[in-house]
Each structure stands twice: as C-alpha cells, then as structure tokens.
Amino acid sequence: MGFFLETVFGGLMAGVLYSLVALGFVLIFKASGVFNFAQGAMVLFAALAMARFSQWLPMWLGFESKWLANILAFAIAAALMFAFAWLVERLVLRHLVNQEGVTLLMATLGITYFLDGLGQTIFGSAVYKIDIGMPKQPIFVFDSVFQGGLLINQEDLYAALIAAALVAALTIFFQKTTTGRALRAVADDHQAAQSIGISLQRMWVVVWFVAGITALVAGMIWGSKIGVQFSLTTVALKALPVIILGGLTSVPGAIVGGLIIGVGEKLSEVYLGPFFGGGIEIWFSYVLALIVLLVRPQGLFGEKIIDRV
Amino acid sequence: MIYRENGQFKVAYRDDQQIFPIAQDRWFVLALLAFAFLVVPFLFDDYVYKAILIPFLVLALAAIGVNILVGYCGQISLGSGAFMAVGAYMAYNMFVRFDGMPLIAALLLGGGFATLVGIVFGIPSLRVKGLYLAVATLAAQFFCDWAFSRIPWFTNNSSSGSVAVGRLEVMGWHINTPVEKYLFCLSFVVVFALLAKNLVRGAIGRQWMAIRDMDVAAAVIGIRPTYAKLSAFAVSSFIVGVAGALWGFVHLGSWEPLAFSIDRSFQLLFIVIIGGLGSIMGSLFGAAFIVILPIFLNQFLPFLGSLFGVTISTALISHTEYMIFGALIVWFLIAEPHGLARLWSIGKQKLRLWPFPH
C-alpha cells in the first residue's frame, strides 16, 4: 500500500510539471490557434537563461546573496521571454495569419530549431544547475496511518506548491484583469474580439509571454531537480499526450490531463513495465491518449467538435 | 516562344491523359532521366554520392510517401520515421531469417509490413483529424522506437542493438560502390515516383484530394472516408517503408533505432512542406533542399569565419546551423507557403508566355 501510494505521489509530482508545460501549449493554442511545438525549446531557453544569469550576476556585480541572484536572474529570464514573445509576433505570426494549421506548426518547429541553437550559442551546452534553495531531504508522512509511512521528496512538494501558485496567479489574471478578459475574448472568437477593439497582435504578444513565464517556471523546477540540459526539450513531447487527453482548448483539461498522465505513466512503468521489458513510459502516455481519442475525439474537457458544411 | 502547347493536337483520349501533356516537358523529363542514369554516375567522386545523392534520393522517396498522406489526403502525420523504421527492420528480418531471400523482395516485404503498421495507426484518423491526429501519430513513433530497441527479436538478438546488412546483390549484380548504390536508389525513386504520380491522378487520388479539401462534402458525394483515408495510410506507409529499408540497407549499412527517431519524422514533414504539399515534384525539390542546406552551412560558416579572421568551433557551427536552419524554415514558410513546387509552376507559367508579358 505504501509503495503504491508513493508511486502515485511520484506520478502526481511529475504530472504537475507536465501540466505546466501543457498549460503553455493550451494558452497559445486558444489565443492564436497555433500548435506551439516550441514550448519545449522555450522551457530549455528560459531555464538556461535563469541558470546562467544566477551564476553570472554575482560574478559581475560582486554580491553574495543567492536569493538576490535568483530573483534577478528570474527577472532577466522573464524579460528575455517577453522579448522572445514580441519577436515571434513581429517576425513570424504576423506574417502567417490565416495560414493552415500545419504551416503554423512547421513554423513553430523552425522556431524550436532557432531557439535551441540560440540558447546553446549564448549560454553554452553543458549541464547547469539551478539552485533555488529547495530542500532535498525526503521526509516521511502518515507514519501513524499505516506501517512504514510514505517517503516523499520535499523538493516535489515545493515544486507542486510553486506550480499551484502559478496556476492560481494565472486564474486571477484571466478572471480579474482587463488583459485577462481580453485574452479570454480572443480565445472565444477572434473576429468578435477584434470588432470590439481588442488588438489581436497585442494579445498574441501577451499570451506568448504568459506561455514563456509558465515555461520559465517549469524549466526552473525541472532544472533544479535534474539540472538544465538539452534533454529538457523532451519534456514538450511528454506534454503532448497531456493536451490531447485533456483537450486542446481546455485549461483545466491541461492540469487534470497532466496529473492523469503523470500517475498513469509511473503506475504503468512499475506494474506493467516488467511484462514488456521496461521503458514503456515513453509510449504508454501516448497510447493512453490515443484510446481516449477513440472514445472522445475532443479529449476529456475539450469543446465538442462540430462539423459545419 | 519555344515552350508552349500550340500546334500539339490531341487526337485521342490517350493523348489527353498523358502525365506531361506538353511535348517539351516530356523531352525534358526524358533528358533528365538519361542524364541521371548515364551521365551523373561518371561526374563526381564517392563523397558526393554518399553524402548528397543517395540521401537525397532516399529522402525524396520517403517524402513522396509522406506527401501522399499529408499533401494529397490531408492527414498530418508525425510518425513517418516510425514507418521507415518498420520498413528497415522488417526488411532486415526477412533478409536475414530466410535463406536466399532476394534483396528487392526483402525491401518490398519491409514496405508491406510498414503498410500493416500504417493501417493500424491510421485507424484513429477515422475519428480525429487535424492536429489531434498529428499527435496521435506520434504514438506510432514512440511505440516503434521502443519496440525496436527493447524487443530483441527485431534485431535478430544482436547484443549491441544495432543491425548490419552484409552483401547487397540483385540477380548477380553486386551493389558495392557508391555509384552502384546511387543507381539502385535512383531506379527505385523513378519507379515509385511514376507509380505515385499515376495513383494521385487516378480515381483513388481524386478521392484522397476530395477528403483533404472537405471530408464531409466528400462523404456526401459518395466517397467512403474509411476506405480513402486508410488506403492513403497504406500506400503512404508502403512507400515510406521501402524508403526506410533503402535508408538502412543502402545508405547506412548498419543502423540502430536512433536513425529513425522523431527528428526523421520532422525532417520528412519539412521536406514535404518546403517542397510543396500535394506535389510529387515538390518532394524531390524539398529533399534536395533539406539534404544540401546543412552540408552547405557546414562548409560555408567556417569559410565565413575565416573571412573575418575568426575560427569557429565545431560546437558553435552546429548551433549556428540549427539557428540558420530554423530561421530559414520560418522565412520560407512566410515567403512561399506553397513550397518550391509553386515556384516551379510559376516559372513554367512565365516560360510559356516568354518573351511576351501577357
């Protein structure tokens, strides 16, 4: 029982990070209809910026405080993501309005290549550490409930807390602010939003920036766990089944889907893996998403797809 | 002036249904084929065949397959690398496990197995479309990656996980030198391009295009979506599978699953989009572009660096290559979303009127 719950918890923690990346996908898809393959590259780029600046700043400016370095590095990385969002809108999206989905998808693949190259050219391609002071020791909980208790990484708990805080902040942003409302209007109906004076182009910059921030937070958490390295980009591929499962246009879907995939992946690896010779988590989530698609083509929470002729 | 159809009268239905209705086109293509078969083998040294021409031909063949699915039938697939892998590994198994299996039969059988896998992973296309389908086809990619690296049967229990093919022989003709390999691949591309061209302009091709343009309307006029979609998946994965087998057998010689990773799928999709969706000719253009661009950048950047007195490290070159490649893709999509094939047809249109403006 304890082992089972530990597996579930481990899966939930991984799922939180998938959710974060998936959230970036969904936000951009809703607002601009772009299936953004570059989300993984954005995670890597933001994490690289964060990791390197938190090392460089104390060296350049000659201060010691790790907190200050981290906060400044976070701010610089966020500024970079804003510049990135602005450039993407200026140089790419603006020119590809009304193109087919697959063309836009390819364009984001081009952006992916560019960003991967750029990040590694500026920041180097070794493995870097992000140290935001998350405690590493595992703790035991529920000792009293059953024998042995549960072994949980404190790191994972903090990660979940940060992610939850981000989701809460995003919710407030979307529900309460003017920009957030405008974004929801754009997501609902581009033309209607435009007709009441919402600038689509400005909204695209905002939404890519918000996606950049979620990428930064995801990269920060992931990077402090396993180090910032090129393999972070594969996180994006793990997040794809999440959005299919949850629905391309649903924010709650991204979060719930992420948790389901995270838990399903770990459970399948532990309990089914031995029968298949191990390593099945890489395709299990996709097959899970595929089966859901066969039953519900729009995903668990997506809007019903209606064909009009 | 010279290139136009005036005076070329069509007196039979046959004339009207030719692939190239204009005589100049026919002669040009025949001359090009003669050039490719008779002159090119004597032109270059081995490096050009190995690094440029053979990869170009094989990728062009795979791109023709992908184009049938994505360009003609409108089903976005990100799993083409997996179908290449199935073709390569199953052809290998056929080749190794059956004594005296002829090479061409093994390659075609590899394609046959890819067809089966393609149909299985094409089934979701009956329910979902567009980007959902694209992600669904990724399942094929990851599943095949896993299967070929984890299940020892596929690699004939090789301990390292990589497989190698020994002598290639077709009816007493040993395919050893790069030139011979080039000719072998070229024959495949020519045969399959002709086949694909005839398919897409026949009844089945028109059904695919109808499904692509509007599947509901197509169903209303009596096209069976199930049949059309699955046949597109089948034909596409057959060609892609044969290309995969050629990639393994002829180009690589020995390979492991990484050769057919998701990057391969993306590369094929790039080729199809840059070349032009829904154009057999475009597949050839796109493949040439994608094969030559990295080689060109690889040679050009150090030269550029030396011009400014800077030595560029290899890591920096590969990163800059990534950046330029990505930027070029985006630029290309913006400048010509219909691909190189569109430029080709514009050129032909202009040539028809030349030297008059109208």
Interface residues (C-beta under 8 A of the other chain):
Chain A: F35 L91 V92 H95 L96 Q99 G101 V102 T103 L105 M106 A107 L109 G110 I111 T112 Y113 F114 L115 D116 G117 L118 Q120 T121 S125 L237 L240 P241 I243 I244 L248 F276 G277 G278 G279 I280 I282 W283 Y286 V287 A289 L290 L293 L294 P297 Q298 G299 D307 V309
Chain B: V70 I76 I123 P124 R127 V128 G130 L131 Y132 A134 V135 A136 L138 A139 F142 F143 D145 W146 S149 R150 I151 M214 V216 A217 V220 I262 F266 L269 F270 I273 L277 A315 L316 H319 T320 E321 Y322 M323 I324 F325 G326 A327 L328 I329 V330 L333 I334 P337
